[in-house]
Amino acid sequence: MEEKKVYESIEADASLVCGQCQEPLVKGSAKFSYMGNAFPVELPMCPKCKLIYVPEELALGRVLKVEKELEDK
Ligand SMILES: [Zn+2]
């Protein structure tokens, strides 16, 4: 049993499809860069062209929270 440390894991919703390929998105590993730091995350992405779907909640609130936790160390 493997468990990776990821800051955010977002399931691919069945309604999410790639605008270019019309392929349903699948959950995959990605890195979210913010303020010079890279955070490992799991996000819905296109299996064909690797387009990564970034939900608005992650782009704004969640990432700011992650950065706050790092500052407190
Ligand atoms: Zn695609």
PDB file of the backbone (N, CA, C, O) and the ligand in Angstrom, with CONECT records:
HET     ZN  A 101       1
ATOM      1  N   MET A   1       0.843  -1.204   0.000  1.00  0.00           N
ATOM      2  CA  MET A   1       0.000   0.000   0.000  1.00  0.00           C
ATOM      3  C   MET A   1       0.874   1.248   0.000  1.00  0.00           C
ATOM      4  O   MET A   1       1.689   1.454   0.899  1.00  0.00           O
ATOM      5  N   GLU A   2       0.693   2.058  -1.002  1.00  0.00           N
ATOM      6  CA  GLU A   2       1.472   3.283  -1.118  1.00  0.00           C
ATOM      7  C   GLU A   2       0.596   4.492  -0.874  1.00  0.00           C
ATOM      8  O   GLU A   2      -0.535   4.575  -1.354  1.00  0.00           O
ATOM      9  N   GLU A   3       1.139   5.419  -0.124  1.00  0.00           N
ATOM     10  CA  GLU A   3       0.403   6.668   0.050  1.00  0.00           C
ATOM     11  C   GLU A   3       1.340   7.833  -0.183  1.00  0.00           C
ATOM     12  O   GLU A   3       2.323   8.021   0.534  1.00  0.00           O
ATOM     13  N   LYS A   4       1.017   8.601  -1.191  1.00  0.00           N
ATOM     14  CA  LYS A   4       1.838   9.764  -1.506  1.00  0.00           C
ATOM     15  C   LYS A   4       1.324  10.971  -0.741  1.00  0.00           C
ATOM     16  O   LYS A   4       0.121  11.138  -0.538  1.00  0.00           O
ATOM     17  N   LYS A   5       2.253  11.797  -0.328  1.00  0.00           N
ATOM     18  CA  LYS A   5       1.882  13.044   0.337  1.00  0.00           C
ATOM     19  C   LYS A   5       1.537  14.076  -0.730  1.00  0.00           C
ATOM     20  O   LYS A   5       2.405  14.551  -1.462  1.00  0.00           O
ATOM     21  N   VAL A   6       0.268  14.408  -0.802  1.00  0.00           N
ATOM     22  CA  VAL A   6      -0.140  15.447  -1.737  1.00  0.00           C
ATOM     23  C   VAL A   6      -0.898  16.515  -0.971  1.00  0.00           C
ATOM     24  O   VAL A   6      -1.604  16.222  -0.006  1.00  0.00           O
ATOM     25  N   TYR A   7      -0.748  17.735  -1.405  1.00  0.00           N
ATOM     26  CA  TYR A   7      -1.408  18.853  -0.737  1.00  0.00           C
ATOM     27  C   TYR A   7      -2.889  18.908  -1.077  1.00  0.00           C
ATOM     28  O   TYR A   7      -3.716  19.339  -0.274  1.00  0.00           O
ATOM     29  N   GLU A   8      -3.201  18.463  -2.282  1.00  0.00           N
ATOM     30  CA  GLU A   8      -4.596  18.540  -2.706  1.00  0.00           C
ATOM     31  C   GLU A   8      -4.872  17.386  -3.650  1.00  0.00           C
ATOM     32  O   GLU A   8      -4.084  17.098  -4.550  1.00  0.00           O
ATOM     33  N   SER A   9      -5.997  16.733  -3.433  1.00  0.00           N
ATOM     34  CA  SER A   9      -6.389  15.654  -4.331  1.00  0.00           C
ATOM     35  C   SER A   9      -7.830  15.886  -4.748  1.00  0.00           C
ATOM     36  O   SER A   9      -8.744  15.850  -3.923  1.00  0.00           O
ATOM     37  N   ILE A  10      -8.020  16.122  -6.019  1.00  0.00           N
ATOM     38  CA  ILE A  10      -9.351  16.425  -6.510  1.00  0.00           C
ATOM     39  C   ILE A  10      -9.770  15.360  -7.509  1.00  0.00           C
ATOM     40  O   ILE A  10      -9.101  15.139  -8.518  1.00  0.00           O
ATOM     41  N   GLU A  11     -10.875  14.709  -7.220  1.00  0.00           N
ATOM     42  CA  GLU A  11     -11.361  13.646  -8.092  1.00  0.00           C
ATOM     43  C   GLU A  11     -11.830  14.222  -9.417  1.00  0.00           C
ATOM     44  O   GLU A  11     -12.394  15.315  -9.477  1.00  0.00           O
ATOM     45  N   ALA A  12     -11.583  13.463 -10.479  1.00  0.00           N
ATOM     46  CA  ALA A  12     -12.076  13.875 -11.790  1.00  0.00           C
ATOM     47  C   ALA A  12     -13.583  13.639 -11.820  1.00  0.00           C
ATOM     48  O   ALA A  12     -14.065  12.525 -11.612  1.00  0.00           O
ATOM     49  N   ASP A  13     -14.295  14.700 -12.081  1.00  0.00           N
ATOM     50  CA  ASP A  13     -15.745  14.602 -12.178  1.00  0.00           C
ATOM     51  C   ASP A  13     -16.112  14.046 -13.553  1.00  0.00           C
ATOM     52  O   ASP A  13     -15.486  14.384 -14.557  1.00  0.00           O
ATOM     53  N   ALA A  14     -17.120  13.202 -13.585  1.00  0.00           N
ATOM     54  CA  ALA A  14     -17.513  12.581 -14.858  1.00  0.00           C
ATOM     55  C   ALA A  14     -17.949  13.611 -15.890  1.00  0.00           C
ATOM     56  O   ALA A  14     -17.941  13.345 -17.092  1.00  0.00           O
ATOM     57  N   SER A  15     -18.331  14.792 -15.408  1.00  0.00           N
ATOM     58  CA  SER A  15     -18.815  15.822 -16.326  1.00  0.00           C
ATOM     59  C   SER A  15     -17.673  16.623 -16.937  1.00  0.00           C
ATOM     60  O   SER A  15     -17.893  17.427 -17.843  1.00  0.00           O
ATOM     61  N   LEU A  16     -16.444  16.405 -16.443  1.00  0.00           N
ATOM     62  CA  LEU A  16     -15.314  17.164 -16.959  1.00  0.00           C
ATOM     63  C   LEU A  16     -14.734  16.492 -18.199  1.00  0.00           C
ATOM     64  O   LEU A  16     -14.292  15.345 -18.146  1.00  0.00           O
ATOM     65  N   VAL A  17     -14.741  17.208 -19.298  1.00  0.00           N
ATOM     66  CA  VAL A  17     -14.128  16.694 -20.519  1.00  0.00           C
ATOM     67  C   VAL A  17     -13.168  17.743 -21.081  1.00  0.00           C
ATOM     68  O   VAL A  17     -13.370  18.942 -20.887  1.00  0.00           O
ATOM     69  N   CYS A  18     -12.138  17.293 -21.769  1.00  0.00           N
ATOM     70  CA  CYS A  18     -11.175  18.197 -22.388  1.00  0.00           C
ATOM     71  C   CYS A  18     -11.843  18.934 -23.539  1.00  0.00           C
ATOM     72  O   CYS A  18     -12.487  18.329 -24.396  1.00  0.00           O
ATOM     73  N   GLY A  19     -11.679  20.236 -23.539  1.00  0.00           N
ATOM     74  CA  GLY A  19     -12.297  21.042 -24.581  1.00  0.00           C
ATOM     75  C   GLY A  19     -11.722  20.769 -25.962  1.00  0.00           C
ATOM     76  O   GLY A  19     -12.403  20.947 -26.973  1.00  0.00           O
ATOM     77  N   GLN A  20     -10.475  20.340 -26.001  1.00  0.00           N
ATOM     78  CA  GLN A  20      -9.825  20.088 -27.288  1.00  0.00           C
ATOM     79  C   GLN A  20     -10.111  18.686 -27.817  1.00  0.00           C
ATOM     80  O   GLN A  20     -10.460  18.512 -28.984  1.00  0.00           O
ATOM     81  N   CYS A  21      -9.958  17.675 -26.932  1.00  0.00           N
ATOM     82  CA  CYS A  21     -10.021  16.274 -27.375  1.00  0.00           C
ATOM     83  C   CYS A  21     -11.381  15.635 -27.133  1.00  0.00           C
ATOM     84  O   CYS A  21     -11.679  14.574 -27.681  1.00  0.00           O
ATOM     85  N   GLN A  22     -12.201  16.276 -26.319  1.00  0.00           N
ATOM     86  CA  GLN A  22     -13.475  15.681 -25.908  1.00  0.00           C
ATOM     87  C   GLN A  22     -13.261  14.388 -25.127  1.00  0.00           C
ATOM     88  O   GLN A  22     -14.143  13.529 -25.093  1.00  0.00           O
ATOM     89  N   GLU A  23     -12.100  14.247 -24.503  1.00  0.00           N
ATOM     90  CA  GLU A  23     -11.808  13.075 -23.685  1.00  0.00           C
ATOM     91  C   GLU A  23     -12.222  13.359 -22.242  1.00  0.00           C
ATOM     92  O   GLU A  23     -12.005  14.463 -21.742  1.00  0.00           O
ATOM     93  N   PRO A  24     -12.816  12.372 -21.571  1.00  0.00           N
ATOM     94  CA  PRO A  24     -13.103  12.564 -20.147  1.00  0.00           C
ATOM     95  C   PRO A  24     -11.806  12.683 -19.349  1.00  0.00           C
ATOM     96  O   PRO A  24     -10.857  11.934 -19.582  1.00  0.00           O
ATOM     97  N   LEU A  25     -11.769  13.618 -18.416  1.00  0.00           N
ATOM     98  CA  LEU A  25     -10.556  13.835 -17.640  1.00  0.00           C
ATOM     99  C   LEU A  25     -10.372  12.735 -16.605  1.00  0.00           C
ATOM    100  O   LEU A  25     -11.345  12.198 -16.075  1.00  0.00           O
ATOM    101  N   VAL A  26      -9.115  12.404 -16.324  1.00  0.00           N
ATOM    102  CA  VAL A  26      -8.782  11.409 -15.305  1.00  0.00           C
ATOM    103  C   VAL A  26      -7.874  12.050 -14.269  1.00  0.00           C
ATOM    104  O   VAL A  26      -7.183  13.029 -14.550  1.00  0.00           O
ATOM    105  N   LYS A  27      -7.886  11.484 -13.065  1.00  0.00           N
ATOM    106  CA  LYS A  27      -7.055  12.045 -12.008  1.00  0.00           C
ATOM    107  C   LYS A  27      -5.593  11.677 -12.236  1.00  0.00           C
ATOM    108  O   LYS A  27      -5.266  10.521 -12.505  1.00  0.00           O
ATOM    109  N   GLY A  28      -4.735  12.661 -12.125  1.00  0.00           N
ATOM    110  CA  GLY A  28      -3.316  12.402 -12.325  1.00  0.00           C
ATOM    111  C   GLY A  28      -2.457  13.285 -11.444  1.00  0.00           C
ATOM    112  O   GLY A  28      -2.935  14.270 -10.880  1.00  0.00           O
ATOM    113  N   SER A  29      -1.182  12.929 -11.328  1.00  0.00           N
ATOM    114  CA  SER A  29      -0.251  13.706 -10.506  1.00  0.00           C
ATOM    115  C   SER A  29       0.191  14.956 -11.238  1.00  0.00           C
ATOM    116  O   SER A  29       0.435  14.943 -12.444  1.00  0.00           O
ATOM    117  N   ALA A  30       0.286  16.028 -10.482  1.00  0.00           N
ATOM    118  CA  ALA A  30       0.707  17.291 -11.065  1.00  0.00           C
ATOM    119  C   ALA A  30       1.435  18.092  -9.999  1.00  0.00           C
ATOM    120  O   ALA A  30       1.435  17.741  -8.819  1.00  0.00           O
ATOM    121  N   LYS A  31       2.041  19.153 -10.438  1.00  0.00           N
ATOM    122  CA  LYS A  31       2.662  20.070  -9.479  1.00  0.00           C
ATOM    123  C   LYS A  31       2.033  21.434  -9.659  1.00  0.00           C
ATOM    124  O   LYS A  31       1.894  21.927 -10.778  1.00  0.00           O
ATOM    125  N   PHE A  32       1.666  22.021  -8.580  1.00  0.00           N
ATOM    126  CA  PHE A  32       1.076  23.343  -8.628  1.00  0.00           C
ATOM    127  C   PHE A  32       2.109  24.341  -8.144  1.00  0.00           C
ATOM    128  O   PHE A  32       2.533  24.299  -6.989  1.00  0.00           O
ATOM    129  N   SER A  33       2.503  25.221  -9.010  1.00  0.00           N
ATOM    130  CA  SER A  33       3.519  26.209  -8.653  1.00  0.00           C
ATOM    131  C   SER A  33       2.861  27.482  -8.156  1.00  0.00           C
ATOM    132  O   SER A  33       1.927  27.996  -8.771  1.00  0.00           O
ATOM    133  N   TYR A  34       3.351  27.972  -7.057  1.00  0.00           N
ATOM    134  CA  TYR A  34       2.808  29.199  -6.502  1.00  0.00           C
ATOM    135  C   TYR A  34       3.884  29.907  -5.693  1.00  0.00           C
ATOM    136  O   TYR A  34       4.472  29.321  -4.785  1.00  0.00           O
ATOM    137  N   MET A  35       4.135  31.142  -6.016  1.00  0.00           N
ATOM    138  CA  MET A  35       5.099  31.962  -5.295  1.00  0.00           C
ATOM    139  C   MET A  35       6.472  31.273  -5.189  1.00  0.00           C
ATOM    140  O   MET A  35       7.128  31.337  -4.149  1.00  0.00           O
ATOM    141  N   GLY A  36       6.885  30.628  -6.257  1.00  0.00           N
ATOM    142  CA  GLY A  36       8.203  30.017  -6.274  1.00  0.00           C
ATOM    143  C   GLY A  36       8.279  28.637  -5.644  1.00  0.00           C
ATOM    144  O   GLY A  36       9.341  28.015  -5.648  1.00  0.00           O
ATOM    145  N   ASN A  37       7.167  28.150  -5.101  1.00  0.00           N
ATOM    146  CA  ASN A  37       7.146  26.811  -4.530  1.00  0.00           C
ATOM    147  C   ASN A  37       6.320  25.889  -5.419  1.00  0.00           C
ATOM    148  O   ASN A  37       5.389  26.330  -6.093  1.00  0.00           O
ATOM    149  N   ALA A  38       6.672  24.605  -5.412  1.00  0.00           N
ATOM    150  CA  ALA A  38       5.909  23.629  -6.176  1.00  0.00           C
ATOM    151  C   ALA A  38       5.258  22.647  -5.206  1.00  0.00           C
ATOM    152  O   ALA A  38       5.931  22.026  -4.384  1.00  0.00           O
ATOM    153  N   PHE A  39       3.941  22.519  -5.318  1.00  0.00           N
ATOM    154  CA  PHE A  39       3.213  21.632  -4.422  1.00  0.00           C
ATOM    155  C   PHE A  39       2.693  20.420  -5.198  1.00  0.00           C
ATOM    156  O   PHE A  39       2.040  20.590  -6.227  1.00  0.00           O
ATOM    157  N   PRO A  40       2.969  19.196  -4.723  1.00  0.00           N
ATOM    158  CA  PRO A  40       2.415  18.022  -5.386  1.00  0.00           C
ATOM    159  C   PRO A  40       0.905  17.953  -5.175  1.00  0.00           C
ATOM    160  O   PRO A  40       0.415  18.049  -4.049  1.00  0.00           O
ATOM    161  N   VAL A  41       0.197  17.788  -6.249  1.00  0.00           N
ATOM    162  CA  VAL A  41      -1.266  17.715  -6.172  1.00  0.00           C
ATOM    163  C   VAL A  41      -1.757  16.634  -7.131  1.00  0.00           C
ATOM    164  O   VAL A  41      -1.028  16.193  -8.019  1.00  0.00           O
ATOM    165  N   GLU A  42      -2.989  16.223  -6.935  1.00  0.00           N
ATOM    166  CA  GLU A  42      -3.635  15.324  -7.872  1.00  0.00           C
ATOM    167  C   GLU A  42      -4.859  16.033  -8.423  1.00  0.00           C
ATOM    168  O   GLU A  42      -5.777  16.391  -7.685  1.00  0.00           O
ATOM    169  N   LEU A  43      -4.854  16.226  -9.725  1.00  0.00           N
ATOM    170  CA  LEU A  43      -5.918  16.993 -10.360  1.00  0.00           C
ATOM    171  C   LEU A  43      -6.451  16.250 -11.571  1.00  0.00           C
ATOM    172  O   LEU A  43      -5.760  15.416 -12.156  1.00  0.00           O
ATOM    173  N   PRO A  44      -7.692  16.559 -11.945  1.00  0.00           N
ATOM    174  CA  PRO A  44      -8.215  16.004 -13.196  1.00  0.00           C
ATOM    175  C   PRO A  44      -7.388  16.521 -14.381  1.00  0.00           C
ATOM    176  O   PRO A  44      -7.108  17.715 -14.485  1.00  0.00           O
ATOM    177  N   MET A  45      -7.007  15.603 -15.265  1.00  0.00           N
ATOM    178  CA  MET A  45      -6.277  16.034 -16.465  1.00  0.00           C
ATOM    179  C   MET A  45      -6.675  15.184 -17.662  1.00  0.00           C
ATOM    180  O   MET A  45      -7.198  14.078 -17.526  1.00  0.00           O
ATOM    181  N   CYS A  46      -6.409  15.740 -18.838  1.00  0.00           N
ATOM    182  CA  CYS A  46      -6.734  15.027 -20.066  1.00  0.00           C
ATOM    183  C   CYS A  46      -5.677  13.952 -20.319  1.00  0.00           C
ATOM    184  O   CYS A  46      -4.485  14.258 -20.332  1.00  0.00           O
ATOM    185  N   PRO A  47      -6.098  12.685 -20.524  1.00  0.00           N
ATOM    186  CA  PRO A  47      -5.123  11.620 -20.769  1.00  0.00           C
ATOM    187  C   PRO A  47      -4.430  11.763 -22.120  1.00  0.00           C
ATOM    188  O   PRO A  47      -3.404  11.127 -22.363  1.00  0.00           O
ATOM    189  N   LYS A  48      -4.977  12.583 -22.984  1.00  0.00           N
ATOM    190  CA  LYS A  48      -4.432  12.711 -24.333  1.00  0.00           C
ATOM    191  C   LYS A  48      -3.436  13.868 -24.448  1.00  0.00           C
ATOM    192  O   LYS A  48      -2.273  13.656 -24.790  1.00  0.00           O
ATOM    193  N   CYS A  49      -3.895  15.092 -24.162  1.00  0.00           N
ATOM    194  CA  CYS A  49      -3.023  16.252 -24.361  1.00  0.00           C
ATOM    195  C   CYS A  49      -2.448  16.773 -23.043  1.00  0.00           C
ATOM    196  O   CYS A  49      -1.718  17.764 -23.032  1.00  0.00           O
ATOM    197  N   LYS A  50      -2.784  16.091 -21.905  1.00  0.00           N
ATOM    198  CA  LYS A  50      -2.234  16.434 -20.585  1.00  0.00           C
ATOM    199  C   LYS A  50      -2.662  17.800 -20.080  1.00  0.00           C
ATOM    200  O   LYS A  50      -2.029  18.353 -19.180  1.00  0.00           O
ATOM    201  N   LEU A  51      -3.714  18.346 -20.641  1.00  0.00           N
ATOM    202  CA  LEU A  51      -4.268  19.575 -20.113  1.00  0.00           C
ATOM    203  C   LEU A  51      -4.738  19.330 -18.685  1.00  0.00           C
ATOM    204  O   LEU A  51      -5.440  18.357 -18.411  1.00  0.00           O
ATOM    205  N   ILE A  52      -4.350  20.211 -17.787  1.00  0.00           N
ATOM    206  CA  ILE A  52      -4.710  20.049 -16.382  1.00  0.00           C
ATOM    207  C   ILE A  52      -5.831  20.993 -16.023  1.00  0.00           C
ATOM    208  O   ILE A  52      -5.780  22.189 -16.308  1.00  0.00           O
ATOM    209  N   TYR A  53      -6.847  20.432 -15.392  1.00  0.00           N
ATOM    210  CA  TYR A  53      -7.974  21.239 -14.958  1.00  0.00           C
ATOM    211  C   TYR A  53      -7.713  21.726 -13.542  1.00  0.00           C
ATOM    212  O   TYR A  53      -7.559  20.921 -12.623  1.00  0.00           O
ATOM    213  N   VAL A  54      -7.663  23.037 -13.366  1.00  0.00           N
ATOM    214  CA  VAL A  54      -7.445  23.612 -12.038  1.00  0.00           C
ATOM    215  C   VAL A  54      -8.732  24.266 -11.560  1.00  0.00           C
ATOM    216  O   VAL A  54      -9.137  25.301 -12.088  1.00  0.00           O
ATOM    217  N   PRO A  55      -9.372  23.671 -10.569  1.00  0.00           N
ATOM    218  CA  PRO A  55     -10.605  24.265 -10.052  1.00  0.00           C
ATOM    219  C   PRO A  55     -10.333  25.621  -9.418  1.00  0.00           C
ATOM    220  O   PRO A  55      -9.257  25.866  -8.873  1.00  0.00           O
ATOM    221  N   GLU A  56     -11.307  26.474  -9.500  1.00  0.00           N
ATOM    222  CA  GLU A  56     -11.148  27.829  -8.979  1.00  0.00           C
ATOM    223  C   GLU A  56     -10.839  27.827  -7.486  1.00  0.00           C
ATOM    224  O   GLU A  56     -10.082  28.664  -6.993  1.00  0.00           O
ATOM    225  N   GLU A  57     -11.438  26.871  -6.776  1.00  0.00           N
ATOM    226  CA  GLU A  57     -11.216  26.817  -5.328  1.00  0.00           C
ATOM    227  C   GLU A  57      -9.761  26.522  -4.997  1.00  0.00           C
ATOM    228  O   GLU A  57      -9.241  26.989  -3.983  1.00  0.00           O
ATOM    229  N   LEU A  58      -9.103  25.743  -5.858  1.00  0.00           N
ATOM    230  CA  LEU A  58      -7.691  25.449  -5.625  1.00  0.00           C
ATOM    231  C   LEU A  58      -6.823  26.635  -6.014  1.00  0.00           C
ATOM    232  O   LEU A  58      -5.872  26.978  -5.312  1.00  0.00           O
ATOM    233  N   ALA A  59      -7.156  27.253  -7.131  1.00  0.00           N
ATOM    234  CA  ALA A  59      -6.370  28.387  -7.620  1.00  0.00           C
ATOM    235  C   ALA A  59      -6.380  29.538  -6.625  1.00  0.00           C
ATOM    236  O   ALA A  59      -5.417  30.302  -6.552  1.00  0.00           O
ATOM    237  N   LEU A  60      -7.436  29.666  -5.875  1.00  0.00           N
ATOM    238  CA  LEU A  60      -7.532  30.791  -4.945  1.00  0.00           C
ATOM    239  C   LEU A  60      -7.364  30.360  -3.491  1.00  0.00           C
ATOM    240  O   LEU A  60      -6.256  30.408  -2.957  1.00  0.00           O
ATOM    241  N   GLY A  61      -8.423  29.949  -2.864  1.00  0.00           N
ATOM    242  CA  GLY A  61      -8.417  29.737  -1.419  1.00  0.00           C
ATOM    243  C   GLY A  61      -7.464  28.674  -0.907  1.00  0.00           C
ATOM    244  O   GLY A  61      -6.711  28.914   0.037  1.00  0.00           O
ATOM    245  N   ARG A  62      -7.491  27.502  -1.520  1.00  0.00           N
ATOM    246  CA  ARG A  62      -6.721  26.385  -0.983  1.00  0.00           C
ATOM    247  C   ARG A  62      -5.220  26.640  -1.045  1.00  0.00           C
ATOM    248  O   ARG A  62      -4.484  26.317  -0.112  1.00  0.00           O
ATOM    249  N   VAL A  63      -4.783  27.214  -2.140  1.00  0.00           N
ATOM    250  CA  VAL A  63      -3.345  27.427  -2.300  1.00  0.00           C
ATOM    251  C   VAL A  63      -2.847  28.478  -1.326  1.00  0.00           C
ATOM    252  O   VAL A  63      -1.741  28.362  -0.797  1.00  0.00           O
ATOM    253  N   LEU A  64      -3.644  29.493  -1.086  1.00  0.00           N
ATOM    254  CA  LEU A  64      -3.269  30.510  -0.107  1.00  0.00           C
ATOM    255  C   LEU A  64      -3.147  29.874   1.268  1.00  0.00           C
ATOM    256  O   LEU A  64      -2.274  30.247   2.052  1.00  0.00           O
ATOM    257  N   LYS A  65      -4.012  28.918   1.565  1.00  0.00           N
ATOM    258  CA  LYS A  65      -3.972  28.219   2.833  1.00  0.00           C
ATOM    259  C   LYS A  65      -2.684  27.400   2.943  1.00  0.00           C
ATOM    260  O   LYS A  65      -2.026  27.387   3.983  1.00  0.00           O
ATOM    261  N   VAL A  66      -2.344  26.729   1.866  1.00  0.00           N
ATOM    262  CA  VAL A  66      -1.109  25.941   1.856  1.00  0.00           C
ATOM    263  C   VAL A  66       0.090  26.820   2.149  1.00  0.00           C
ATOM    264  O   VAL A  66       0.970  26.453   2.928  1.00  0.00           O
ATOM    265  N   GLU A  67       0.117  27.981   1.518  1.00  0.00           N
ATOM    266  CA  GLU A  67       1.250  28.860   1.726  1.00  0.00           C
ATOM    267  C   GLU A  67       1.316  29.348   3.170  1.00  0.00           C
ATOM    268  O   GLU A  67       2.405  29.481   3.727  1.00  0.00           O
ATOM    269  N   LYS A  68       0.184  29.612   3.769  1.00  0.00           N
ATOM    270  CA  LYS A  68       0.129  30.057   5.151  1.00  0.00           C
ATOM    271  C   LYS A  68       0.743  29.007   6.089  1.00  0.00           C
ATOM    272  O   LYS A  68       1.491  29.341   7.008  1.00  0.00           O
ATOM    273  N   GLU A  69       0.413  27.737   5.839  1.00  0.00           N
ATOM    274  CA  GLU A  69       0.952  26.674   6.674  1.00  0.00           C
ATOM    275  C   GLU A  69       2.477  26.594   6.594  1.00  0.00           C
ATOM    276  O   GLU A  69       3.150  26.303   7.582  1.00  0.00           O
ATOM    277  N   LEU A  70       2.995  26.854   5.423  1.00  0.00           N
ATOM    278  CA  LEU A  70       4.453  26.822   5.252  1.00  0.00           C
ATOM    279  C   LEU A  70       5.115  27.963   6.013  1.00  0.00           C
ATOM    280  O   LEU A  70       6.190  27.800   6.589  1.00  0.00           O
ATOM    281  N   GLU A  71       4.469  29.099   6.008  1.00  0.00           N
ATOM    282  CA  GLU A  71       5.026  30.261   6.705  1.00  0.00           C
ATOM    283  C   GLU A  71       5.118  30.030   8.212  1.00  0.00           C
ATOM    284  O   GLU A  71       6.022  30.536   8.878  1.00  0.00           O
ATOM    285  N   ASP A  72       4.179  29.265   8.730  1.00  0.00           N
ATOM    286  CA  ASP A  72       4.132  29.061  10.173  1.00  0.00           C
ATOM    287  C   ASP A  72       5.226  28.148  10.704  1.00  0.00           C
ATOM    288  O   ASP A  72       5.455  28.085  11.912  1.00  0.00           O
ATOM    289  N   LYS A  73       5.908  27.436   9.799  1.00  0.00           N
ATOM    290  CA  LYS A  73       6.930  26.490  10.234  1.00  0.00           C
ATOM    291  C   LYS A  73       8.123  27.192  10.881  1.00  0.00           C
ATOM    292  O   LYS A  73       9.073  26.533  11.302  1.00  0.00           O
TER     293      LYS A  73
HETATM  294 ZN    ZN A 101      -7.111  16.911 -24.326  1.00  0.00          ZN2+
END
